[in-house]
Amino acid sequence: MIQLNINDKVYEVDASADMPLLWAIRDLVGLTGTKFGCGMAQCGACTVHVNGSPVRSCSFPVAAAAGKKITTIEGMNEKIGEAVKKAWIELQVPQCGYCQSGQIMSATALLKSKPHPTDADIDAAMQGNLCRCGTYQRIRSAIHRAAEMI
Amino acid sequence: MEKSNNTQSRRSFLKVSSITGGGMMIGFSWLANLIPNEAIAGPAAAKEWVELTGFIKIFPDNRIVILSPNPEFGQNVMTSLPMLIAEELEVDWTKVTVEQGDYDTPRFKRQFTGGSQAMRTAWKPLRTAGATARFMLLQAAANEWNVPAAELTASNGVVSHKATNKTASYGALATAASKLTAPEKITLKKNGEFSLIGTPQKNVEGSKVVTGKSLFTMDYKQEGMLIAMAIRPTAFGMKLKSFDATEALKMPGIKDVFEIQVYKDGYVKAGFDTRTFNNLVVVVGNTTWEVMNARKKVNIQWEAFAPYKEFAGAGNNKREDTIPAGLESSDEHLKQMYAKQKIQGKILRKDGDPEAAFAKAKKVIEKTYSAPFLPHNTMEPISCFAHITDEKAFFVAPIQIPEMMKQSITMNLDIPAEKIEMKLARMGGGFGRRAYGHYIIEAGLISKKMKAPVKLIYTREDDMTNGVYRPSYMVTYKAAIDEKNNVTAIHVKGGGIPENAIHENRFPAGAFENYLAEGWDIPSNITIGAFRAPRSNFIASAEQSFLDELAEAIGKDPIDYRIELLKKAKANPVGKNNEYDADRYIGVLELVKEKSKWGDPKNKNAKRGVAAYFCHNSYAAHVLELTMKDGLPVVGNIVSALDCGVVVNPEGAKNMAEGAIVDGIGNVLFGGLRFEKGVPMQKNFNQYRMIRMKEAPKKIDIHFVQNNIDPTGLGEPPFPPIFAAFANALYKATGKRHYHQPFINDLNKS
């Protein structure tokens, strides 16, 4: 049994140590806001925060997350996360929406480390998050908008 | 041109009834808009009720619910469609909610999402249903208050009588209204008289998306559900020979490993059944990770297949196809296509005497363009949930064409149509890929075998290497130029693997006295299908690049030259069947010229390219600017002009057009799946380069031509012309024309 602290709630999961955190969150805990996109840390759809840092959960063994504070999109409720979600709606970012949990998790992490990012900061921080619908320029604007709100 | 007729006859497609527990329901045929009135008039009304494809319900508590048969995959129909109803019904549109209609035969007679048709088909039925409901609610109030209906007004879901100061909510009137006879004819608002349509509105699903609460098929869960994954041949041209699952079955959490055959031998395929790998090895277990691990332990032998026959179509269109054997490679494909370009193709259209014009030409410009196979790469990989029991066959499926799956399910899973229940989940991208529902059959077969609820999951590698790809294409454009620098003939010749992309009746056909279009195709065992703006997405890239080069060769401005040709095609059209409206085409070019300040650009350092195209009933023109940095293009601002008639929700429309633009830039620069000996060489996003944040345009300005033409779609039309706008800007920035997609290959060489 591995103990996981997800969104300030403790879960006991029966997982092999090498199971990616993504599948523990989705299959065992049952939180499905964190998405599966590539399984090799190339698309960012599975981004969660582990002790406040963005992590690609599809390539992060569940054992390494034990005892750490894990935040998923469902628990992204502090000030910066709320501002990001608000900006996402204000600027109407999503289309299909599948990648947006991961985009929001990456954007929140960026704003935590850089409250007023430049376009170049955003491009660098968000380069690992694919959006097949092509909402990139809206994401860029929404991050600037969230920065204003914070 | 879409002509507007704002008087609608009810008989043909509308039915009003009461709701048990109170309220009214207005059922309507989604596709009535596209059916000529003559075809549906007459005594057969009762039969037509069977074909109702959607409804509005007004409940006593004032809730208004629309059932939409159109699945949502990001095109924002869950927002734009209710706006149509609210406009005519006179309610606060935010009180109108859309429910996703599930697969429901025979009521949803024709469910299909694709071809940018949702808004076009919904435009009249939804507004007529809304207007009819309003009319009946007013009548119910008139009856109750004993006043003439003409003295009543409806606004914000409330009926008022000014003289007596009486008011009643729609909810309070709905039950009484449902018992009235619906009017035979109803007059809709004229285009241009709208108060809600045309105003920017936010996506109704927005808060669900940003909190991770949207449920995609991948997220569906049911008690006792097992996870399944399949192992498919490693190469096109191979099939299953044998397998040994001894080791896999010993792995933790694994329930079974077995073979399935997707389509039965001799099965006659319908339009969206594909040539997927037919014999698969399936691993079923408790959790995704356990199945992923066990899958690696199955020992499988594949073997090359011999040519075989497939049966498809129905009635007179029934046909037998021979699927060629062999392990195909992209390099070989290219050679085959060049060889085809050297021999006579099938004549698709001929105007005048192009041979004579080329013989007399002072100068001939000839350019050849090509593009590779493209995987759809939807962000949500393919998945499907199935639970087959004796009582019913229940599916949760991301599918663009639920109705078209009926034949395949009944025949290949031996399930009678009336037992099929299908829940249509929000889709994590479509782009055409989810029109091909072989995965529904796969999931059904697995559930039948396991006698359990099963979710079939494709990994990214499964999704990318077992795709239904955009075909690979080649085309050559040739122009004859006389001594006065006039273009006297155009010759377009091309084909693809396995189909050509030429739309012989589209522009520039109609603008040249002498015109010849020739096509060919090369059979292949690689599976292909529709991809955002099928065929147009390639032919526009070539045609619009060639026109740019041609304009330059004869010393004309590329926008002015296009307009000149279109004016000519309008004044003196050559040939019949010219499938475009020259005025609307000119309209987007003039608008993009004005809005981009074409003659006097703001950013003097950036180089600009223009392109325009018409497909799927709408018109698009783009001006794209870019600069070169470290040998690679950096896209700056893009100005677009679009004509899709009335823009129902400018906010959603802009977002989708922006998406199409980004998609096009990504594909022209990076897109391409290579094959070597039948094996797709890119398997995941580490090898397959998608457009990312850094390459996204700095800014996209979308402008709509303002008119009162009935709306047409926007999911596809802005996509094809962006390829050439990029190519033409890249030429201006580098001095070198690029002909072979993806351009990154050439850019990396230089």
HADDOCK unambig.tbl for C-alpha pairs under 7 A between the chains (distance, minus, plus):
assign (segid A and resid 19 and name CA) (segid B and resid 289 and name CA) 6.33 0.50 0.50
assign (segid A and resid 23 and name CA) (segid B and resid 288 and name CA) 6.86 0.50 0.50
assign (segid A and resid 23 and name CA) (segid B and resid 289 and name CA) 6.60 0.50 0.50
assign (segid A and resid 27 and name CA) (segid B and resid 287 and name CA) 6.39 0.50 0.50
assign (segid A and resid 32 and name CA) (segid B and resid 219 and name CA) 5.64 0.50 0.50
assign (segid A and resid 33 and name CA) (segid B and resid 212 and name CA) 3.97 0.50 0.50
assign (segid A and resid 33 and name CA) (segid B and resid 213 and name CA) 6.13 0.50 0.50
assign (segid A and resid 37 and name CA) (segid B and resid 379 and name CA) 5.91 0.50 0.50
assign (segid A and resid 37 and name CA) (segid B and resid 380 and name CA) 6.11 0.50 0.50
assign (segid A and resid 37 and name CA) (segid B and resid 381 and name CA) 6.67 0.50 0.50
assign (segid A and resid 37 and name CA) (segid B and resid 460 and name CA) 6.59 0.50 0.50
assign (segid A and resid 38 and name CA) (segid B and resid 459 and name CA) 6.98 0.50 0.50
assign (segid A and resid 38 and name CA) (segid B and resid 460 and name CA) 5.00 0.50 0.50
assign (segid A and resid 38 and name CA) (segid B and resid 684 and name CA) 6.75 0.50 0.50
assign (segid A and resid 42 and name CA) (segid B and resid 685 and name CA) 5.80 0.50 0.50
assign (segid A and resid 42 and name CA) (segid B and resid 686 and name CA) 6.19 0.50 0.50
assign (segid A and resid 73 and name CA) (segid B and resid 211 and name CA) 5.99 0.50 0.50
assign (segid A and resid 73 and name CA) (segid B and resid 212 and name CA) 5.99 0.50 0.50
assign (segid A and resid 74 and name CA) (segid B and resid 211 and name CA) 5.81 0.50 0.50
assign (segid A and resid 74 and name CA) (segid B and resid 212 and name CA) 6.23 0.50 0.50
assign (segid A and resid 85 and name CA) (segid B and resid 210 and name CA) 5.85 0.50 0.50
assign (segid A and resid 89 and name CA) (segid B and resid 206 and name CA) 6.00 0.50 0.50
assign (segid A and resid 89 and name CA) (segid B and resid 207 and name CA) 6.98 0.50 0.50
assign (segid A and resid 92 and name CA) (segid B and resid 202 and name CA) 6.55 0.50 0.50
assign (segid A and resid 95 and name CA) (segid B and resid 74 and name CA) 4.10 0.50 0.50
assign (segid A and resid 95 and name CA) (segid B and resid 75 and name CA) 6.60 0.50 0.50
assign (segid A and resid 96 and name CA) (segid B and resid 73 and name CA) 5.03 0.50 0.50
assign (segid A and resid 96 and name CA) (segid B and resid 74 and name CA) 3.59 0.50 0.50
assign (segid A and resid 96 and name CA) (segid B and resid 427 and name CA) 6.66 0.50 0.50
assign (segid A and resid 96 and name CA) (segid B and resid 428 and name CA) 5.33 0.50 0.50
assign (segid A and resid 96 and name CA) (segid B and resid 429 and name CA) 5.64 0.50 0.50
assign (segid A and resid 97 and name CA) (segid B and resid 209 and name CA) 5.69 0.50 0.50
assign (segid A and resid 97 and name CA) (segid B and resid 428 and name CA) 6.68 0.50 0.50
assign (segid A and resid 98 and name CA) (segid B and resid 379 and name CA) 6.45 0.50 0.50
assign (segid A and resid 98 and name CA) (segid B and resid 380 and name CA) 6.44 0.50 0.50
assign (segid A and resid 98 and name CA) (segid B and resid 428 and name CA) 5.02 0.50 0.50
assign (segid A and resid 99 and name CA) (segid B and resid 379 and name CA) 6.68 0.50 0.50
assign (segid A and resid 100 and name CA) (segid B and resid 210 and name CA) 6.65 0.50 0.50
assign (segid A and resid 101 and name CA) (segid B and resid 210 and name CA) 6.34 0.50 0.50
assign (segid A and resid 101 and name CA) (segid B and resid 212 and name CA) 5.90 0.50 0.50
assign (segid A and resid 123 and name CA) (segid B and resid 693 and name CA) 5.47 0.50 0.50
assign (segid A and resid 123 and name CA) (segid B and resid 694 and name CA) 5.08 0.50 0.50
assign (segid A and resid 126 and name CA) (segid B and resid 693 and name CA) 6.29 0.50 0.50
assign (segid A and resid 127 and name CA) (segid B and resid 692 and name CA) 5.88 0.50 0.50
assign (segid A and resid 127 and name CA) (segid B and resid 693 and name CA) 5.25 0.50 0.50
assign (segid A and resid 127 and name CA) (segid B and resid 694 and name CA) 6.46 0.50 0.50
assign (segid A and resid 130 and name CA) (segid B and resid 692 and name CA) 6.00 0.50 0.50
assign (segid A and resid 132 and name CA) (segid B and resid 378 and name CA) 6.41 0.50 0.50
assign (segid A and resid 132 and name CA) (segid B and resid 379 and name CA) 6.11 0.50 0.50
assign (segid A and resid 133 and name CA) (segid B and resid 659 and name CA) 5.29 0.50 0.50
assign (segid A and resid 134 and name CA) (segid B and resid 658 and name CA) 6.97 0.50 0.50
assign (segid A and resid 134 and name CA) (segid B and resid 659 and name CA) 4.18 0.50 0.50
assign (segid A and resid 134 and name CA) (segid B and resid 662 and name CA) 5.15 0.50 0.50
assign (segid A and resid 134 and name CA) (segid B and resid 663 and name CA) 5.98 0.50 0.50
assign (segid A and resid 135 and name CA) (segid B and resid 659 and name CA) 5.98 0.50 0.50
assign (segid A and resid 136 and name CA) (segid B and resid 693 and name CA) 5.65 0.50 0.50
assign (segid A and resid 136 and name CA) (segid B and resid 696 and name CA) 6.17 0.50 0.50
assign (segid A and resid 137 and name CA) (segid B and resid 696 and name CA) 6.50 0.50 0.50
assign (segid A and resid 137 and name CA) (segid B and resid 697 and name CA) 6.74 0.50 0.50
assign (segid A and resid 137 and name CA) (segid B and resid 698 and name CA) 6.60 0.50 0.50
assign (segid A and resid 137 and name CA) (segid B and resid 699 and name CA) 6.70 0.50 0.50
